[in-house]
Amino acid sequence: MKHQEAEILKLLQAHPNEWVPVYEIAKIALQYNARILELRRQGYTILNKTLEIVDGQKHTAFMLVVEQPRQAFEEKGQMAWMK
């Protein structure tokens, strides 16, 4: 695993099942999409979504999905992406 991939994975693992804003990931690698693609190819489930659009600019985030009991997801209000 390359250094930037490892650093992005470490950041996402620090916030399992939570949305991490792309600006946090971009601090590690400007070509974060390529690094995340490599992590996905290694078997990690990483989701992305647009949080909001401000003046035509998308503000996005990524989430590392890890196994948790269904109740934990329901409590966090994150069931929508599982359906």
VOGU-3710 file (C-alpha; in Angstrom, 3 decimals, decimal comma):
1> mkhqeaeilk> 0,000/0,000/0,000  1,316/3,410/-0,941  1,896/6,092/1,672  -1,015/8,334/0,658  -3,403/5,382/0,489  -2,335/4,306/3,967  -2,832/7,825/5,337  -6,303/8,144/3,791  -7,250/4,723/5,133  -6,012/5,708/8,594
11> llqahpnewv> -8,147/8,878/8,477  -11,251/6,979/7,363  -10,667/4,252/9,964  -10,524/6,936/12,655  -14,132/7,801/11,669  -15,771/4,460/10,782  -19,252/4,716/9,291  -19,051/8,519/9,412  -18,797/11,020/6,575  -15,325/12,582/6,291
21> pvyeiakial> -15,312/15,863/4,321  -13,230/15,762/1,161  -11,181/18,784/2,260  -9,774/16,635/5,091  -8,809/13,909/2,617  -7,371/16,450/0,154  -4,881/17,505/2,851  -3,312/14,074/2,358  -3,559/13,733/-1,430  -4,885/16,107/-4,065
31> qynarilelr> -5,575/13,119/-6,316  -7,615/11,490/-3,562  -10,027/9,843/-6,037  -7,201/7,704/-7,423  -6,087/6,718/-3,909  -9,646/5,852/-2,884  -10,105/3,809/-6,069  -7,035/1,772/-5,111  -8,434/1,221/-1,603  -11,716/0,054/-3,125
41> rqgytilnkt> -9,805/-2,358/-5,367  -8,181/-3,748/-2,221  -11,636/-4,594/-0,910  -12,535/-1,604/1,258  -16,113/-0,363/0,991  -15,885/3,401/0,662  -18,968/5,450/-0,146  -19,137/9,045/-1,288  -21,893/11,629/-1,417  -22,487/15,310/-2,007
51> leivdgqkht> -23,170/17,025/1,310  -24,248/20,353/-0,171  -23,789/22,652/-3,149  -22,603/26,177/-2,385  -22,438/28,697/-5,226  -22,352/25,828/-7,720  -19,479/24,065/-5,928  -20,100/20,551/-4,600  -19,005/19,797/-1,050  -18,509/16,036/-0,844
61> afmlvveqpr> -17,518/13,454/1,740  -16,374/9,835/1,924  -17,229/7,070/4,378  -15,456/3,805/5,178  -18,154/1,205/5,815  -17,366/-1,289/8,554  -19,602/-3,996/9,952  -21,699/-2,846/12,898  -24,958/-4,006/14,398  -27,979/-2,597/12,554
71> qafeekgqma> -29,046/-0,701/15,682  -25,849/1,394/15,616  -26,623/2,556/12,069  -30,216/3,369/12,959  -29,086/5,456/15,931  -26,759/7,478/13,693  -29,516/7,985/11,117  -27,430/6,388/8,373  -29,851/3,710/7,205  -30,762/5,568/3,995
81> wmk> -27,582/4,518/2,167  -28,031/0,887/3,212  -31,443/0,524/1,499
//
